């Protein structure tokens, strides 16, 4: 039984090394591209026209970012079996795995928050634009 458990642990380590390439690619993209683009989206302009352009750019970025999130989550799912092993030998791999999981969860959460914030800001600006147009029409009507 001990031998079988050791073989399973070695198989997991080999599997981890294969999946780690995906983790490294996703992690690198998050650090070098994803986080920078999210920071660029923090300050939303106060013009509906510019905001709509920003929303379009964000949607394009969101498609790519969501794909990286999906790939990272699939890779993590492959490693769910690690939870069953308590061996000291797999401890360092478990730490790496948790680090990837934390990074991915944080980025995906930030992506979701920014998606919601951009959408709500656009909706708010569209509402205010309609109100402004309505006030302008009322003012013209009163002047006539």
C-alpha positions as a Markdown table, in Angstrom:
| # | Residue | x | y | z |
|---|---|---|---|---|
| 1 | Unk | 0.0 | 0.0 | 0.0 |
| 2 | Unk | 2.8 | 2.4 | 0.8 |
| 3 | Unk | 4.5 | 1.6 | -2.5 |
| 4 | Unk | 1.2 | 2.3 | -4.4 |
| 5 | Unk | 0.8 | 5.6 | -2.6 |
| 6 | Unk | 4.4 | 6.5 | -3.4 |
| 7 | Unk | 3.8 | 5.7 | -7.1 |
| 8 | Unk | 0.6 | 7.8 | -7.1 |
| 9 | Unk | 2.6 | 10.7 | -5.6 |
| 10 | Unk | 5.2 | 10.4 | -8.3 |
| 11 | Unk | 2.6 | 10.3 | -11.0 |
| 12 | Unk | 1.1 | 13.4 | -9.6 |
| 13 | Unk | 4.5 | 15.1 | -9.6 |
| 14 | Unk | 5.0 | 14.2 | -13.2 |
| 15 | Unk | 1.5 | 15.4 | -14.0 |
| 16 | Unk | 2.1 | 18.6 | -12.1 |
| 17 | Unk | 5.2 | 19.3 | -14.2 |
| 18 | Unk | 3.2 | 18.9 | -17.4 |
| 19 | Unk | 0.4 | 21.2 | -16.1 |
| 20 | Unk | 2.9 | 23.7 | -14.7 |
| 21 | Unk | 3.7 | 24.9 | -18.2 |
| 22 | Unk | 0.1 | 26.0 | -18.6 |
| 23 | Unk | 0.3 | 27.6 | -15.1 |
| 24 | Unk | 3.5 | 29.5 | -16.0 |
| 25 | Unk | 2.0 | 30.8 | -19.3 |
| 26 | Unk | -1.2 | 31.9 | -17.6 |
| 27 | Unk | 0.7 | 33.4 | -14.7 |
| 28 | Unk | 3.1 | 35.3 | -17.0 |
| 29 | Unk | 0.2 | 36.7 | -19.0 |
| 30 | Unk | -1.6 | 37.8 | -15.9 |
| 31 | Unk | 1.5 | 39.6 | -14.6 |
| 32 | Unk | 2.8 | 41.1 | -17.8 |
| 33 | Unk | -0.4 | 41.9 | -19.6 |
| 34 | Unk | -3.6 | 41.3 | -17.6 |
| 35 | Unk | -2.9 | 43.4 | -14.5 |
| 36 | Unk | -1.5 | 46.3 | -16.5 |
| 37 | Unk | -4.6 | 46.4 | -18.7 |
| 38 | Unk | -6.8 | 46.3 | -15.6 |
| 39 | Unk | -4.9 | 49.2 | -14.1 |
| 40 | Unk | -5.5 | 51.2 | -17.3 |
| 41 | Unk | -9.2 | 50.7 | -16.8 |
| 42 | Unk | -9.3 | 52.1 | -13.3 |
| 43 | Unk | -9.8 | 55.7 | -14.3 |
| 44 | Unk | -12.9 | 55.9 | -16.6 |
| 45 | Unk | -13.3 | 59.1 | -18.5 |
| 46 | Unk | -16.2 | 61.4 | -18.0 |
| 47 | Unk | -17.4 | 61.5 | -21.6 |
| 48 | Unk | -19.9 | 59.0 | -22.8 |
| 49 | Unk | -18.2 | 58.8 | -26.2 |
| 50 | Unk | -14.8 | 58.0 | -24.7 |
| 51 | Unk | -16.4 | 55.7 | -22.1 |
| 52 | Unk | -18.1 | 53.7 | -24.9 |
| 53 | Unk | -14.7 | 53.3 | -26.7 |
| 54 | Unk | -13.2 | 52.2 | -23.4 |
| 55 | Unk | -16.0 | 49.7 | -23.0 |
| 56 | Unk | -15.3 | 48.3 | -26.5 |
| 57 | Unk | -11.6 | 48.0 | -25.7 |
| 58 | Unk | -12.4 | 46.3 | -22.4 |
| 59 | Unk | -14.7 | 43.8 | -24.1 |
| 60 | Unk | -11.9 | 42.8 | -26.5 |
| 61 | Unk | -9.5 | 42.5 | -23.5 |
| 62 | Unk | -12.1 | 40.6 | -21.5 |
| 63 | Unk | -12.4 | 37.9 | -24.2 |
| 64 | Unk | -8.7 | 37.2 | -24.1 |
| 65 | Unk | -8.5 | 37.5 | -20.3 |
| 66 | Unk | -11.5 | 35.2 | -19.8 |
| 67 | Unk | -9.8 | 32.6 | -22.0 |
| 68 | Unk | -6.7 | 32.7 | -19.8 |
| 69 | Unk | -8.8 | 32.4 | -16.7 |
| 70 | Unk | -10.6 | 29.4 | -18.2 |
| 71 | Unk | -7.3 | 27.8 | -19.1 |
| 72 | Unk | -5.9 | 28.4 | -15.7 |
| 73 | Unk | -9.0 | 27.0 | -14.0 |
| 74 | Unk | -8.9 | 23.9 | -16.2 |
| 75 | Unk | -5.3 | 23.3 | -15.3 |
| 76 | Unk | -6.1 | 23.7 | -11.6 |
| 77 | Unk | -9.0 | 21.3 | -11.9 |
| 78 | Unk | -6.6 | 18.7 | -13.2 |
| 79 | Unk | -4.7 | 19.0 | -10.0 |
| 80 | Unk | -7.6 | 18.6 | -7.6 |
| 81 | Unk | -6.3 | 15.2 | -6.7 |
| 82 | Unk | -3.5 | 16.9 | -4.7 |
| 83 | Unk | -5.9 | 17.5 | -1.9 |
| 84 | Unk | -5.9 | 13.8 | -1.0 |
| 85 | Unk | -2.2 | 13.6 | -0.5 |
| 86 | Unk | -0.5 | 14.7 | 2.7 |
| 87 | Unk | 3.0 | 13.6 | 2.0 |
| 88 | Unk | 5.8 | 16.0 | 2.8 |
| 89 | Unk | 7.3 | 15.2 | -0.6 |
| 90 | Unk | 4.4 | 16.8 | -2.4 |
| 91 | Unk | 4.3 | 19.8 | 0.0 |
| 92 | Unk | 6.4 | 22.1 | -2.2 |
| 93 | Unk | 4.2 | 21.3 | -5.2 |
| 94 | Unk | 1.1 | 22.0 | -3.1 |
| 95 | Unk | 2.5 | 25.4 | -2.2 |
| 96 | Unk | 3.2 | 26.3 | -5.9 |
| 97 | Unk | -0.3 | 25.1 | -6.7 |
| 98 | Unk | -1.9 | 27.3 | -4.0 |
| 99 | Unk | 0.2 | 30.2 | -5.3 |
| 100 | Unk | -1.2 | 29.7 | -8.8 |
| 101 | Unk | -4.7 | 29.3 | -7.5 |
| 102 | Unk | -4.5 | 32.5 | -5.4 |
| 103 | Unk | -3.1 | 34.5 | -8.3 |
| 104 | Unk | -5.7 | 33.2 | -10.7 |
| 105 | Unk | -8.6 | 33.8 | -8.3 |
| 106 | Unk | -7.5 | 37.3 | -7.5 |
| 107 | Unk | -7.1 | 38.2 | -11.2 |
| 108 | Unk | -10.5 | 36.7 | -12.2 |
| 109 | Unk | -12.2 | 38.5 | -9.4 |
| 110 | Unk | -10.6 | 41.8 | -10.4 |
| 111 | Unk | -11.7 | 41.1 | -14.0 |
| 112 | Unk | -15.3 | 40.5 | -12.9 |
| 113 | Unk | -15.3 | 43.6 | -10.8 |
| 114 | Unk | -13.9 | 45.7 | -13.7 |
| 115 | Unk | -16.4 | 44.2 | -16.1 |
| 116 | Unk | -19.2 | 45.1 | -13.8 |
| 117 | Unk | -17.9 | 48.6 | -13.1 |
| 118 | Unk | -17.4 | 49.5 | -16.7 |
| 119 | Unk | -20.9 | 48.2 | -17.6 |
| 120 | Unk | -22.5 | 50.1 | -14.7 |
| 121 | Unk | -20.6 | 53.3 | -15.5 |
| 122 | Unk | -21.7 | 53.2 | -19.1 |
| 123 | Unk | -25.3 | 52.6 | -18.1 |
| 124 | Unk | -25.1 | 55.5 | -15.7 |
| 125 | Unk | -23.6 | 57.8 | -18.2 |
| 126 | Unk | -26.2 | 56.8 | -20.8 |
| 127 | Unk | -28.9 | 57.5 | -18.3 |
| 128 | Unk | -27.5 | 60.9 | -17.5 |
| 129 | Unk | -27.1 | 61.7 | -21.2 |
| 130 | Unk | -30.8 | 60.9 | -21.7 |
| 131 | Unk | -31.7 | 63.1 | -18.7 |
| 132 | Unk | -29.5 | 65.9 | -20.1 |
| 133 | Unk | -31.2 | 65.6 | -23.5 |
| 134 | Unk | -34.6 | 65.6 | -21.9 |
| 135 | Unk | -33.8 | 68.8 | -19.9 |
| 136 | Unk | -32.5 | 70.5 | -23.1 |
| 137 | Unk | -35.7 | 69.6 | -24.9 |
| 138 | Unk | -37.8 | 70.9 | -22.0 |
| 139 | Unk | -35.7 | 74.2 | -22.0 |
| 140 | Unk | -36.3 | 74.6 | -25.8 |
| 141 | Unk | -40.0 | 74.0 | -25.3 |
| 142 | Unk | -40.2 | 76.6 | -22.5 |
| 143 | Unk | -38.3 | 79.2 | -24.6 |
| 144 | Unk | -40.7 | 78.7 | -27.6 |
